[in-house]
Amino acid sequence: MLVSVTDCGVGIPAKNADRLFNAFFTTKSSGMGMGLSICRSIIEAQGGHLWATEVLPHGATFQFTLPAKRRHCVLRLRT
């Protein structure tokens, strides 16, 4: 299964790309820097993979995969 979420925010500065999923790394003044690290740990513990890519001219896409254990199904969320 592949889940993909794209936004149109400020994106991921190149200088932060390597540290994005590190525990305690944050770009927010009041952030703890734990969210993406915890997400990646949970997904990897289930046999999946989490990554992020830059969307030009602005934005980011976060995607993760998880092994499918049932028949293929598609869930599309629109906001």
C-alpha positions as CSV (number, residue, x, y, z in Angstrom):
1,M,0.0,0.0,0.0
2,L,1.3,3.5,-0.8
3,V,0.0,6.6,0.9
4,S,1.0,10.0,-0.5
5,V,0.3,13.5,1.0
6,T,1.3,16.7,-0.9
7,D,1.0,20.2,0.4
8,C,1.8,23.6,-1.1
9,G,3.6,25.1,1.8
10,V,7.2,26.4,2.1
11,G,8.7,23.0,1.2
12,I,11.8,21.3,2.5
13,P,14.9,23.4,2.4
14,A,17.9,21.4,1.0
15,K,19.9,22.1,4.1
16,N,17.3,20.3,6.2
17,A,16.5,17.3,3.9
18,D,19.1,14.9,5.5
19,R,17.9,15.7,9.1
20,L,14.1,15.8,8.5
21,F,13.4,12.4,10.2
22,N,16.0,12.8,13.0
23,A,14.7,12.8,16.5
24,F,14.7,16.3,18.0
25,F,15.2,18.1,14.7
26,T,12.7,20.8,14.1
27,T,12.3,24.0,12.1
28,K,9.5,25.3,14.4
29,S,10.3,27.7,17.3
30,S,8.1,25.7,19.6
31,G,8.5,22.2,18.1
32,M,9.9,19.2,19.8
33,G,11.1,17.5,16.6
34,M,9.6,14.1,17.4
35,G,6.7,13.7,15.1
36,L,8.4,12.5,11.9
37,S,10.9,10.4,13.8
38,I,8.0,8.6,15.6
39,C,6.1,8.2,12.3
40,R,9.1,6.6,10.6
41,S,9.8,4.3,13.5
42,I,6.2,3.0,13.5
43,I,6.0,2.6,9.7
44,E,9.4,0.8,9.6
45,A,8.4,-1.5,12.5
46,Q,5.5,-2.7,10.3
47,G,7.8,-3.4,7.3
48,G,7.2,-0.1,5.5
49,H,9.2,2.9,4.4
50,L,8.6,6.7,4.9
51,W,10.2,9.5,2.8
52,A,9.7,13.1,1.7
53,T,10.4,14.9,-1.6
54,E,10.4,18.5,-2.6
55,V,7.6,19.8,-4.9
56,L,8.7,22.7,-7.0
57,P,8.1,25.6,-7.0
58,H,6.9,25.1,-3.4
59,G,5.5,22.3,-1.2
60,A,6.4,18.8,-0.2
61,T,5.2,15.3,-0.7
62,F,5.4,12.8,2.1
63,Q,4.9,9.1,1.2
64,F,4.9,5.9,3.0
65,T,4.5,2.2,2.0
66,L,3.2,-0.7,4.0
67,P,3.1,-4.3,3.0
68,A,-0.4,-5.3,1.9
69,K,-1.9,-8.2,3.8
70,R,-5.3,-8.2,2.1
71,R,-6.5,-7.8,-1.4
72,H,-5.5,-4.5,-3.1
73,C,-7.8,-1.6,-2.2
74,V,-7.6,2.1,-2.9
75,L,-8.5,4.9,-0.5
76,R,-8.5,8.4,-1.8
77,L,-9.0,11.3,0.6
78,R,-9.8,14.7,-0.9
79,T,-10.0,17.9,1.1
